[in-house]
Each structure stands twice: as structure tokens, then as C-alpha cells.
């Protein structure tokens, strides 16, 4: 009779450290909050997804509200740091706007869950940084930059807050729209935002780009088109003037 072999013992899972468990819960909470919101997510769901009991969640965060607050604060600080660095890294003002717009879109593309939480779910009642307060912080940075530029050019700097809110709102609302549609590509979206903000409706570039060389070529093409249009208008005006003179001559008595 063959000896009975005992089944090999299962390898014991490595026990997480407190820091590792905390990060695991934050990652799981971030995903669930993005999908269902704060109210739609329960401690039971968070614990089940992490493979732990509910008391573990309470031990680390005091409940889902505490976990949510940390998730939102992290996203708030991450996005604020990214945009602030973009605004301070470029020397030229168009470059600042380009980097800030592109930075926001890159954040949205790489952190859609985090951005959804900031936009949809964060609010003052949680005591955490909300999307509105985030935009206010960014607008403050932009206002400071604009005020210096307005003063340098002799403009009234009391309007700097208005322009700052307008610029930040343009980028932020477009970012929310792009979060779902994801078309066109982020570089193209950033280029068109800057095109409108920098040139205004009356001076829009036909093919906006973040590449300075492509912009120069487009400007050269635009200048040539403008020259052709001006030449046509000049010829049309000359023809009209000759016609008027002929008509006046025909009306003169012989």
C-alpha cells in the first residue's frame, strides 16, 4: 500500500506593513470613489476589495470619509503642483499658458479617476480641497503673473483677477469636457485653447500648434494669404473706381 502523501502547505502570504496597507486602501478607495462617488461607496466594499475586515479601514482612516479626504487632498496637491510648476517654468507668457493647459490635459489623461473625484465629488462639506478651491488657487497664481505684466505695459491691473478667472475657467471647463470625449489629441486641444486665449476670436490661427516652428510657418502662410486678399481687394477697388469715372464721363453732355 502506497504511503499517503500530505498536500504541500500553501505558501503564506506576506503580511503587509501598515504603510503598505494604507496605500492599498487609498488605491482601492480612489477607484471606487471615482466610479460611485462618496455616498455610493461603502466601507464594506472597500474592505472586501482589499481582502480585509471593516475594522482595518476604520483603524487607518476612521471611516470612508477619512479615506476620501486623503484621496482628494492628494489629487488636489498633485494637480496644483503640476500647474504651478508649468506657470513658473516657462519664461514667455504664451509658453506659460501652453505648459499649464498641456499639463492639465496630461494629468487628466494619466489620472482620470483622480480628476473625476475632484470634479464630481469633492465639496466643502468634507473639509478637503475641492475643485473650485483648486481653481481659485491656480487663478491666484495667474493673477499674480498678469498683474505684473499689466503694470509693465501700463494696463489697469485691477482687471487682472477678471482675466485670470477667464483664462483658468477656459482651460478647466475644456478639461472636464475632454475627460469624456478624449478627442482630439491633448496637444491639439492645448494648442486650440492657447490659440483662442492668445489670439482672440479676431486673430485665430487656422492651424494652431504648440511647436514654435510650425507656428512661424503658419504665420508666414497667413501673411501671404492676407497679402493676396489685400491685392484682390485693391484691384476690385481700382476697377470700381474706374467704372465710376466711366459712368461719370458718360453722363457729361457732349
C-alpha positions in Angstrom: 0.0 0.0 0.0 1.4 3.3 -1.1 2.0 5.8 1.7 -0.4 8.7 1.9 1.3 11.9 0.9 0.3 15.0 2.7 -0.6 18.0 0.5 2.1 20.6 0.3 1.3 23.5 2.6 0.1 26.7 0.9 2.7 29.5 0.9 1.8 32.1 3.5 1.0 35.5 2.1 3.4 38.1 3.1 1.8 40.4 5.7 1.6 44.0 4.6 3.2 46.7 6.7 0.9 49.4 8.0 2.2 51.8 5.3 1.6 49.3 2.5 -1.9 48.5 3.8 -2.7 52.3 3.9 -1.5 52.7 0.3 -3.5 49.7 -0.8 -6.7 51.1 0.8 -6.0 54.5 -0.8 -5.7 53.0 -4.3 -8.8 50.9 -3.9 -10.8 53.8 -2.4 -9.7 56.1 -5.3 -11.0 53.6 -7.8 -14.3 53.1 -6.0 -14.9 56.8 -5.3 -14.3 57.6 -9.0 -16.8 55.0 -10.1 -19.6 55.6 -7.5 -18.8 58.7 -5.5 -18.5 59.1 -1.8 -22.2 58.4 -1.0 -22.3 55.4 -3.3 -19.3 53.6 -1.8 -19.4 51.7 1.5 -16.8 50.6 4.0 -17.8 47.0 3.3 -17.0 47.4 -0.4 -13.6 49.0 0.4 -12.7 46.3 2.9 -13.9 43.4 0.6 -11.8 44.7 -2.3 -8.8 44.9 -0.1 -9.3 41.5 1.4 -9.5 42.8 5.0 -12.2 43.3 7.6 -14.0 46.7 8.2 -12.1 47.4 11.4 -8.9 47.7 9.3 -10.4 50.5 7.3 -11.5 52.3 10.5 -8.1 51.8 12.1 -6.3 53.5 9.2 -8.8 56.3 8.3 -11.6 56.3 10.8 -14.1 55.5 8.1 -14.8 56.1 4.4 -15.0 59.9 4.9 -11.4 60.0 6.2 -10.2 57.8 3.4 -12.0 60.0 0.9 -10.5 63.2 2.4 -6.9 61.8 2.0 -7.6 60.8 -1.6 -9.0 64.2 -2.5 -6.2 66.1 -0.8 -3.6 64.0 -2.7 -5.2 64.8 -6.0 -5.6 68.4 -5.1 -1.9 68.8 -4.2 -0.7 66.8 -7.2 -2.6 68.9 -9.8 -1.9 72.2 -8.1 1.8 71.4 -8.0 1.8 70.4 -11.7 0.1 73.6 -12.9 2.1 75.9 -10.6 5.3 74.4 -12.0 4.1 74.9 -15.5 3.3 78.6 -14.8 6.7 79.3 -13.3 8.9 77.2 -15.6 8.3 78.9 -18.9 9.8 82.4 -19.5 7.4 83.7 -22.2 3.7 84.2 -21.3 2.5 82.1 -24.2 4.8 79.3 -23.1 3.3 79.5 -19.5 -0.2 79.2 -20.9 0.8 76.3 -23.2 2.5 74.4 -20.4 -0.3 74.9 -18.0 -3.0 73.8 -20.5 -1.0 70.8 -21.6 -0.1 69.9 -18.0 -3.8 69.8 -17.0 -4.7 67.6 -20.0 -1.7 65.2 -19.3 -2.9 64.9 -15.7 -6.5 64.1 -16.8 -5.2 61.5 -19.3 -2.9 59.9 -16.7 -5.2 60.2 -13.7 -8.8 60.1 -14.9 -10.1 58.6 -11.6 -8.4 61.3 -9.6 -9.8 64.1 -11.8 -13.3 62.6 -11.7 -13.2 62.7 -7.9 -12.0 66.3 -7.9 -14.6 67.5 -10.4 -17.7 65.4 -9.4 -17.4 64.6 -5.8 -15.2 67.0 -3.8 -17.1 69.6 -1.9 -16.6 71.8 1.1 -18.6 69.6 3.4 -15.8 67.1 3.6 -13.2 69.7 4.8 -11.0 68.8 1.8 -9.7 70.8 -1.1 -12.4 71.0 -3.7 -12.1 71.6 -7.5 -13.5 75.1 -7.0 -10.8 75.9 -4.4 -8.2 74.3 -6.6 -9.2 76.6 -9.5 -9.1 79.5 -7.1 -5.6 78.7 -6.1 -4.5 78.5 -9.7 -6.3 81.7 -10.6 -4.4 83.4 -7.8 -1.1 82.3 -9.4 -2.2 83.5 -12.8 -3.5 86.8 -11.4 -0.1 87.5 -9.9 1.6 86.9 -13.2 -0.9 89.0 -15.2 -0.8 91.9 -12.7 3.0 92.2 -13.2 2.6 92.1 -17.0 -0.3 94.6 -16.9 1.7 97.0 -14.8 4.7 96.7 -17.1 2.6 97.6 -20.1 0.6 100.4 -18.4 -2.7 98.5 -18.2 -5.0 98.8 -15.2 -4.0 95.8 -13.0 -7.4 95.9 -11.2 -8.7 93.8 -14.1 -6.0 91.1 -13.6 -8.4 88.9 -11.4 -11.0 89.0 -14.1 -8.6 87.9 -16.8 -7.1 85.3 -14.5 -10.6 83.7 -13.8 -11.4 83.8 -17.5 -8.2 82.0 -18.6 -8.4 79.4 -15.8 -12.1 78.8 -16.5 -11.5 78.3 -20.2 -8.9 75.6 -19.6 -10.7 73.9 -16.7 -14.1 73.6 -18.4 -12.5 72.3 -21.6 -10.6 69.8 -19.5 -13.8 68.5 -18.0 -15.3 68.1 -21.5 -12.2 66.3 -22.8 -12.2 63.9 -19.8 -15.1 62.0 -21.5 -14.6 62.6 -25.2 -10.8 62.3 -25.4 -10.8 63.8 -28.9 -8.8 65.5 -30.4 -5.3 64.6 -29.1 -4.2 66.5 -26.0 -1.6 68.5 -27.8 -4.2 69.7 -30.3 -6.6 70.6 -27.6 -4.0 72.6 -25.8 -3.0 74.3 -29.0 -6.6 75.4 -29.7 -7.1 76.6 -26.2 -4.0 78.8 -26.4 -5.0 79.9 -29.9 -8.2 81.4 -28.5 -6.7 82.7 -25.3 -3.7 84.3 -27.0 -5.1 85.5 -30.3 -8.7 86.1 -29.6 -11.6 85.3 -32.0 -10.5 88.0 -34.4 -7.0 86.6 -34.8 -7.4 82.9 -34.7 -4.7 80.8 -36.4 -6.1 78.3 -39.0 -3.7 75.5 -37.8 -2.7 76.2 -34.2 0.3 74.3 -32.8 2.4 74.1 -29.7 5.5 73.8 -32.0 7.0 77.3 -32.5 8.5 76.3 -35.9 5.1 75.2 -37.2 3.5 78.4 -35.8 6.1 80.5 -37.7 5.3 78.7 -40.9 1.6 79.1 -40.4 2.1 82.8 -39.7 4.1 83.1 -43.0 1.3 81.4 -44.8 -1.3 83.6 -43.1 0.7 86.7 -44.2 0.8 85.5 -47.8 -2.9 84.8 -47.7 -3.5 88.3 -46.3 -1.4 89.9 -49.0 -3.3 88.0 -51.7 -6.6 89.1 -50.2 -5.4 92.7 -49.9 -4.2 92.7 -53.5 -7.6 91.3 -54.7 -9.4 94.0 -52.7 -7.1 96.7 -54.1 -7.8 95.5 -57.7 -11.5 95.4 -57.0 -11.5 98.9 -55.6 -9.5 100.2 -58.6 -12.0 98.6 -61.0 -14.9 100.1 -59.1 -13.2 103.5 -59.2 -12.6 103.2 -63.0 -16.2 102.3 -63.5 -17.4 105.3 -61.5 -15.2 107.6 -63.6 -16.6 106.0 -66.8 -20.1 106.4 -65.6 -19.5 110.0 -64.7 -17.9 110.6 -68.1 -20.9 109.1 -69.9 -23.2 111.4 -68.0 -21.4 114.5 -69.2 -23.1 116.4 -72.1 -21.3 116.0 -75.4 
